[in-house]
Amino acid sequence: MNYEKNRIMITLEVKLPDTPGSLVELIKPISKNGGNIYGILHYHDKKINDLIPVNITFELSEDIKEISLQNISKELRKNNIQIENITYGIEKKEIIVLLTGHVFDTDVLDTIKRLASKEINISELNAKFTELKEVSNVKLKIEFPENMTKKELINELRNICKEKQLFLITG
Amino acid sequence: MRVKICLIGKGTVGTSFLKLVNIKKEEFEQKFNLEIIVTSIFEHDGALIKENGINLKEVLDAETNFRNLPYWKKNVSAKELIPTLNANICIETTPTNSKTGEPGLSHIIEALNHNMDVVSSNKGPFYIEYEKIINLAEKNGCFVKYEATVASCVPSLGIKENLIGNEILSIKAILNGTSNFILSRMTAEGVNFSLALKEAQELGYAESDPTLDIEGFDAAGKIVILANDILGWSKSIHDVKIEGISKITPHAIDLVKSDGFVIKHLAIAEDNELVVEPRLIDKHSPLNIAGTLNVIELETKYAGSIILMGRGAGGLEAASALLNDLLSIAKQRKFLR
């Protein structure tokens, strides 16, 4: 696992038989091969010959994209599901950082909003406390735009942490 | 051939060096026709001096009572006597003053000024006045070697010669066994920083004042030497951005565990910047070593990463690095058969 991950959104257009269990046969190979499923759209109104067009959107880590897609295609073929089209979405970068200090007392919402104003989004926040007055430890999963370097992102974080006297650990 | 040695500092490393020379001297005589003669051993309050060679067994047997030997000269200093010594190589093993590099810096300068080659385990002079020492050695046609200053006997500086056809781009390393031991204990047992430090002190891995280790200054000095020596930079310890490990909590370690990360105190030389700070690394990374070990990852242009790992501290470990450097100089001076 790398500290910094480029993630890519992928949409597969397939045709599924209108029978119970067919959706599972579509989902299983994707999640088994590292896909994080974001959404599934069924086009029942476009059903032809008992086959329903389905679009499934999922995220894959850039480093395993090629091999995962190969495996997914192979397994779907085995399940008699043909991929009609593949669309690649915008690449996102993701990193994990740790903040130690009075993360909440120093207005965590302000921290999140300030980052969001620069298109830096917190996709996950996990915290551990002991007591209210004690320092907290917060893990942030951060998505940042393709045109921003890791160094630029970390500089943004450092500036906020310096101002709020938070201890930042990056990768 | 004979090589006359002046040893400055008879602490753990200096004494281990004498032990090792005593063990290896016959082997070196037979193998290389090299006779290592120690003619002076300096301490802060005097010196053992014997022009035709000190009996090392006698000094080692005397243990801490070496000042009772008849050739002990009270209140003489190395700096004062270096000009009068007829030695080929000065071995510098005094403790480091992290702010000034003294007294080692003066000893090294004085030795080089009197055309003595220098071998050092004392890193202070090198992370404070690297360029000055190297330039002076070059000007006077002397060799100066300091493998023991970084990761002890792990050939972190010597590796440069083996990678001469490649190019080293950056360095990531764990260079302080004490802070690595503390973080390893916190990770493995979930104990807090104070408890892990106390344990390190009880086991003799941490000093009673552990500041230099846990606040990153020791590792900072070593990454300066590594960067200057193997990347060809010209930095001093003042150029290093340093952050210690005392703010790390078991909760912080626990939070990143589920994502496959551990927290390590890394020394990094990359993009012309020197940093010592806690970083998240993949638990499967070769840098994820436990206990008091040191590890150095060299990123090379043509062969990816190269890892060196081993015990980064200890008397005999450092002494063996000193002896390697001594033999390397003897070879370059064509003292070996």
Interface residues (C-beta under 8 A of the other chain):
Chain A: M1 N2 Y3 I96 V97 L98 T100 N126 K128 F129 T130 V135 N137 V138 K139 F167 I169 T170 G171
Chain B: K247 I248 T249 H251 A252 D254 L255 V256 D259 G260 F261 I263 E277 P278 R279 L280 I281 D282 H284
